[in-house]
Amino acid sequence: MVEDFRPHIDRWMRFRIDVRWAASRTGYYKVSVRLPGEKDFTLKKTYTDLNTFHPENPTAFGYIKWGLYRPASSTEAGDPATRVVRHDDIRVIDLG
């Protein structure tokens, strides 16, 4: 979603993820970001026609999950072995 994080190290980035929970292929995810110095969020990626709620999961409701994924990173290529992500102000708001 953000091509290069390096210019923003030790600065706050804002992420917004809008989800339509659906047990059929009518759901979606819309991912937006607001980088340091930007006034508004920019839509970066949309996933549509999705089943976003899977009844075989052990809950009766949807939930959020957060992580730092580094599929192309390797210490052999000089990438750092660890990265720190600080986050706050996480909110889940029912827009329906």
BAFI-3210 file (N, C-alpha, C; in Angstrom, 3 decimals, decimal comma, padded with zeros to 6 digits):
// residues 96
n [1|2|3|4|5|6|7|8|9|10|11|12|13|14|15|16|17|18|19|20|21|22|23|24|25|26|27|28|29|30|31|32|33|34|35|36|37|38|39|40|41|42|43|44|45|46|47|48|49|50|51|52|53|54|55|56|57|58|59|60|61|62|63|64|65|66|67|68|69|70|71|72|73|74|75|76|77|78|79|80|81|82|83|84|85|86|87|88|89|90|91|92|93|94|95|96]
n.u [000,808|001,967|004,533|007,265|008,520|010,652|011,113|009,446|010,146|009,986|007,853|004,374|001,977|-001,191|-003,758|-006,653|-009,239|-011,945|-014,594|-016,942|-018,774|-019,716|-021,454|-021,628|-020,491|-020,477|-019,083|-016,443|-013,126|-011,607|-008,751|-007,079|-004,657|-002,964|-000,281|002,576|002,326|000,307|-003,060|-005,468|-006,947|-005,850|-007,163|-005,832|-006,033|-008,506|-010,547|-012,947|-016,153|-016,123|-016,260|-016,340|-016,848|-016,551|-018,275|-017,261|-015,293|-014,390|-016,030|-018,884|-018,949|-017,282|-013,731|-010,809|-007,420|-004,033|-000,856|002,655|003,915|006,493|007,285|009,261|011,616|014,963|017,717|020,071|020,005|020,518|018,464|016,899|016,898|014,851|011,862|010,088|006,807|004,745|001,600|-001,459|-004,664|-006,517|-009,534|-012,750|-015,493|-018,908|-020,375|-022,763]
n.v [-001,173|001,221|002,265|002,793|002,841|004,067|006,983|007,778|006,908|006,735|008,500|009,345|007,394|007,154|004,791|003,563|001,280|000,171|-002,040|-004,282|-006,532|-009,735|-012,748|-013,777|-013,375|-010,537|-008,762|-006,395|-004,904|-001,825|-000,040|002,663|005,332|007,844|009,758|011,231|014,763|014,854|015,868|014,522|011,199|008,677|006,439|003,282|000,555|-001,752|-004,457|-006,487|-008,213|-010,281|-012,906|-011,961|-012,757|-015,626|-018,333|-020,674|-019,933|-019,496|-017,526|-015,392|-013,101|-010,615|-009,767|-007,734|-007,873|-007,317|-006,803|-006,903|-007,413|-008,847|-009,919|-009,740|-009,215|-009,744|-010,665|-011,255|-009,627|-007,245|-006,099|-004,946|-007,027|-006,896|-004,979|-002,213|-001,479|001,002|001,686|003,407|004,716|003,018|002,193|000,750|001,183|001,076|001,484|000,960]
n.w [000,000|000,754|-001,071|-000,399|002,714|003,918|003,763|005,782|008,281|011,775|011,859|011,982|010,303|008,866|008,634|007,029|006,964|005,364|005,711|004,418|005,965|004,994|004,358|001,911|-001,511|-001,514|-000,090|000,853|000,993|001,588|001,354|002,655|002,931|004,834|004,599|006,334|006,410|004,540|003,876|003,467|003,293|000,989|-001,284|-001,677|-002,303|-003,346|-002,589|-003,894|-004,195|-002,255|000,188|003,245|005,776|007,538|008,440|009,603|011,328|014,800|016,006|016,456|015,068|013,042|013,071|013,695|012,525|012,891|011,408|010,539|007,494|005,658|003,000|000,971|002,242|003,434|005,472|004,209|002,005|003,138|004,558|007,602|010,542|012,366|012,797|014,071|014,861|015,829|017,181|017,680|018,680|017,481|016,069|015,841|013,964|013,551|010,591|009,532]
ca.u [000,000|002,929|005,635|008,549|008,324|011,868|011,013|008,505|010,620|009,767|006,773|003,072|001,203|-002,570|-004,378|-008,094|-009,709|-013,396|-014,951|-018,349|-018,833|-020,748|-021,302|-021,657|-019,469|-020,897|-018,265|-015,277|-012,147|-011,065|-007,607|-006,613|-003,531|-002,624|001,131|002,954|002,236|-000,888|-004,269|-006,569|-006,648|-005,839|-007,515|-004,696|-006,356|-009,867|-010,825|-014,400|-016,775|-015,500|-016,910|-015,476|-017,240|-016,484|-018,976|-016,533|-014,434|-015,001|-016,717|-020,169|-018,818|-015,992|-012,730|-009,666|-006,133|-003,014|000,478|003,661|004,285|007,709|007,572|010,440|012,766|015,915|018,943|021,120|019,929|020,818|017,296|017,034|016,332|013,597|011,264|009,165|005,618|003,995|000,282|-002,450|-005,877|-007,211|-010,969|-013,672|-016,707|-019,989|-020,881|-024,056]
ca.v [000,000|002,320|001,699|002,901|003,374|004,708|008,425|008,032|006,253|007,508|009,470|008,696|007,156|006,798|003,813|003,391|000,095|000,034|-003,432|-004,700|-007,933|-010,447|-014,196|-014,120|-012,623|-009,141|-007,966|-005,707|-004,186|-000,634|000,352|004,026|005,755|009,265|009,828|012,489|015,945|014,817|016,345|013,578|009,806|008,279|005,040|002,589|-000,783|-002,217|-005,871|-006,584|-009,521|-011,193|-013,430|-011,430|-013,371|-017,079|-018,907|-021,763|-019,361|-019,747|-016,376|-015,064|-011,761|-010,366|-009,179|-007,176|-008,519|-006,375|-007,395|-006,342|-008,488|-008,477|-011,073|-009,590|-008,828|-010,766|-010,096|-011,428|-008,477|-006,044|-005,589|-005,135|-008,278|-006,581|-003,664|-001,864|-000,752|001,553|002,104|003,803|005,270|002,006|002,262|-000,009|001,987|000,490|002,501|000,501]
ca.w [000,000|000,727|-001,858|000,288|004,053|004,443|004,024|006,869|009,502|013,006|011,658|012,008|009,097|009,209|007,748|007,183|006,261|005,380|005,434|004,427|006,355|004,245|004,283|000,485|-002,240|-001,649|000,818|000,284|001,805|000,930|002,163|002,375|003,766|004,907|004,961|006,992|005,558|003,697|004,549|003,301|002,986|-000,419|-001,487|-002,287|-002,801|-003,096|-002,846|-003,970|-004,463|-001,299|001,383|004,300|007,044|007,358|009,593|010,255|012,368|016,116|016,582|015,832|014,526|012,411|013,949|012,984|012,768|012,441|011,370|009,643|006,582|004,933|002,153|000,119|003,060|003,867|006,039|003,200|001,095|003,900|005,263|009,052|011,049|013,053|012,586|015,136|014,443|016,960|016,739|018,673|018,097|016,669|016,322|014,997|013,938|012,749|009,663|009,021]
c.u [000,871|004,186|006,962|008,326|009,500|011,760|010,165|008,929|010,504|008,753|005,453|002,485|-000,180|-003,116|-005,863|-008,504|-011,217|-013,734|-016,464|-018,348|-019,984|-020,432|-021,429|-020,621|-019,923|-020,076|-017,104|-014,347|-011,685|-009,975|-007,119|-005,479|-003,406|-001,206|001,442|002,930|001,019|-002,121|-005,383|-006,056|-006,697|-006,155|-006,377|-005,084|-007,789|-009,962|-012,341|-014,845|-016,206|-016,487|-015,991|-015,796|-017,333|-017,094|-018,240|-015,535|-015,143|-015,670|-018,021|-020,133|-017,455|-015,012|-011,593|-008,396|-005,076|-001,667|001,380|004,167|005,446|008,097|008,843|011,698|013,662|017,159|020,109|021,164|020,189|019,620|017,461|016,336|015,003|013,138|010,259|008,014|004,914|002,635|-000,577|-003,684|-006,555|-008,680|-011,709|-015,014|-017,731|-020,589|-022,281|-025,125]
c.v [001,263|001,751|001,700|003,584|004,226|006,213|008,762|007,369|007,231|008,642|008,702|008,583|006,719|005,844|003,734|002,192|000,008|-001,378|-003,561|-006,186|-008,611|-011,934|-014,690|-013,244|-011,181|-008,216|-007,281|-005,207|-002,989|-000,090|001,725|004,375|007,273|009,354|011,153|013,648|015,970|015,198|015,304|012,160|009,583|006,793|004,362|001,254|-001,128|-003,689|-006,019|-008,007|-010,597|-011,694|-013,018|-011,990|-014,867|-017,760|-020,065|-021,262|-019,463|-018,535|-016,127|-013,683|-011,640|-009,755|-008,629|-007,904|-007,612|-007,072|-006,656|-007,486|-008,027|-009,597|-010,950|-009,258|-010,020|-010,081|-010,245|-010,252|-007,159|-005,434|-005,814|-006,411|-008,043|-005,184|-003,438|-001,075|-000,296|001,994|002,482|004,299|004,301|002,018|001,354|000,706|001,305|001,592|002,141|000,989]
c.w [000,000|000,083|-001,108|001,637|004,532|004,641|005,259|008,181|010,670|012,833|011,599|010,604|009,547|008,162|008,058|006,348|006,454|004,939|005,400|004,736|005,616|004,204|002,845|-000,217|-002,539|-000,746|000,115|001,387|000,972|001,848|001,708|003,332|003,720|005,447|005,651|005,993|004,653|004,514|004,538|003,079|001,476|-000,501|-002,245|-002,911|-002,417|-003,465|-002,802|-004,262|-003,548|-000,261|002,529|005,676|006,821|008,574|010,262|011,293|013,715|016,765|015,846|015,196|013,851|013,400|013,108|013,409|012,155|012,426|010,416|008,778|005,719|003,965|001,326|000,917|003,357|004,426|005,068|002,223|001,828|004,605|006,763|009,508|011,764|012,660|013,700|014,532|015,709|016,434|017,929|017,928|017,137|017,068|015,359|015,097|013,030|011,889|009,138|009,852]
res [m|v|e|d|f|r|p|h|i|d|r|w|m|r|f|r|i|d|v|r|w|a|a|s|r|t|g|y|y|k|v|s|v|r|l|p|g|e|k|d|f|t|l|k|k|t|y|t|d|l|n|t|f|h|p|e|n|p|t|a|f|g|y|i|k|w|g|l|y|r|p|a|s|s|t|e|a|g|d|p|a|t|r|v|v|r|h|d|d|i|r|v|i|d|l|g]
***
